[in-house]
Amino acid sequence: MTTPLRVGIVGCGNVALNFHVPAYQALPERYEIVGLADPTPERLELGRETAGLTAEQVHLDAAALLAREDVDVIDVCTPQHLHRDLVVAAAAAGKHVLCEKPIAARPADAAAMVEAAQQAGVVLGVMHNYLFFPEVVALTALIGSGELGEVRTVTVNMLGVVDSPGAAGYRPQWRHDPAAAGGGVLMDMLHGVYLAEHLLGAPVTGVSAFVDSATDGDAVEGLALCRLEAGRRAGLVDIGWGMGQGGIAVHGTLGRAVAHYRADGTMPWAPFERLTVTTAAGTRTADLPAGQELGPLIADAMRDTVADLAEAIEAKQDPAADGAAALHTLETTVAAYASAALGRTVAVPLPTDGPLHQAGVLGLQDIDVPADSPLRRRGLFGLTTGA
Ligand SMILES: NC(=O)c1ccc[n+]([C@@H]2O[C@H](COP(=O)([O-])OP(=O)(O)OC[C@H]3O[C@@H](n4cnc5c(N)ncnc54)[C@H](O)[C@@H]3O)[C@@H](O)[C@H]2O)c1
């Protein structure tokens, strides 16, 4: 038996304490949590209690945790605009890294993180946990079996996303600040973007999109309808805060598969109900148990993600989502914003010397967004009408 990997978690917000801590604790043979860091004293203390650590094991300054020799893996759970410096420093200190999604708010930051991990020879995994949802695993296997033929379209509907605030002691509304979050509901739920591409089984090379705010005066979008081009395959990813429909549909040359959620709602808030498969032979329901409610669903998917990371570290192989894959997902998402602003399809990858790669959604301020763009009228992402 190998010794458990010793983990230090940076950021003791909602995701860290509700899901990452239990995920590691569910795998005592693979992981031991040995430290935490958070500059917000009340979150650090809550984290210390949740993880069962001593006062000496927790730090207000992440640098103290990164400097410790008894830490093998750093898990970065801060808001995304803070990921780069922490991940680069962790890699430089020789630690393997798990980073929450989105990998960063700006593609250039993500590229710097990928580079730092490569230079240091450490694994950089990203928490793309929806890949481990049971119905996604089942859809992947179904596609692999050939029963649906060649995949042509994938539709991911997540129009009933709940606008959850961040931890009260920090900045509960950081998801509505484009400088911190890098976008709105689409950026927060870019799970839909990587899921669509994963099920398409081909790299996205172009994006077109419609985005709009949910309420007047909001600086980020609350609705995003995206079309992802991947050769002859295409994904439709619709994401919005509110009460709209959810579900996943894969359509191939020989059939279709549709994942249904409670009351046609949006995962993970609405639990998975059933997967139907329709071919010329008729319609059948796949043999899958009904899904779990949000809490245990996310906890299990994060447990499986960190188990996969441990395998990757041990076997010196790529995790389910590595830094380069997450950078591509981020660029695809930023391309959706650019498409909505410019009114045309935007190619992925983004030019590395351009404002979108360098500054993410805020880079829209430095490109030629038409004067009559609805994004300007809405005041999204710092764009103005100049009036
Ligand atoms: N994979 C998922 O399903 C999922 C779910 C929720 C959140 N997330 C991601 O997790 C990240 C955190 O989200 P959250 O909801 O937990 O946010 P949150 O607002 O609840 O918590 C953020 C925490 O980071 C801490 N922090 C701020 N600056 C720090 C620093 N320099 N060093 C260490 N800690 C610092 C804050 O004090 C706070 O405790 C985001 O990137 C988010 O997108 C992922």
The ligand as an ORCA input file, in Angstrom:
! r2SCAN-3c Opt
* xyz 0 1
  N     -16.422     22.298     -9.099
  C     -17.535     22.749     -8.561
  O     -18.588     22.115     -8.639
  C     -17.485     24.069     -7.816
  C     -18.541     24.440     -6.948
  C     -18.439     25.666     -6.272
  C     -17.329     26.484     -6.450
  N     -16.335     26.097     -7.298
  C     -15.136     26.951     -7.502
  O     -14.394     27.011     -6.288
  C     -13.788     28.286     -6.123
  C     -14.244     28.892     -4.793
  O     -15.661     29.021     -4.789
  P     -16.483     29.113     -3.411
  O     -17.910     29.026     -3.768
  O     -15.936     28.173     -2.415
  O     -16.137     30.633     -2.977
  P     -16.340     31.313     -1.533
  O     -16.552     32.751     -1.779
  O     -17.352     30.547     -0.754
  O     -14.922     31.092     -0.821
  C     -13.734     31.699     -1.248
  C     -12.721     31.548     -0.119
  O     -11.409     31.915     -0.615
  C     -10.770     32.599      0.441
  N      -9.634     33.376     -0.059
  C      -9.650     34.582     -0.666
  N      -8.381     34.952     -0.974
  C      -7.562     33.953     -0.581
  C      -6.148     33.743     -0.636
  N      -5.319     34.638     -1.189
  N      -5.643     32.606     -0.115
  C      -6.464     31.681      0.426
  N      -7.797     31.822      0.507
  C      -8.354     32.947      0.000
  C     -11.880     33.425      1.066
  O     -11.538     33.910      2.363
  C     -13.019     32.431      1.085
  O     -13.011     31.644      2.272
  C     -14.180     29.105     -7.354
  O     -13.166     29.047     -8.328
  C     -15.446     28.397     -7.848
  O     -15.680     28.560     -9.242
  C     -16.403     24.914     -7.960
*
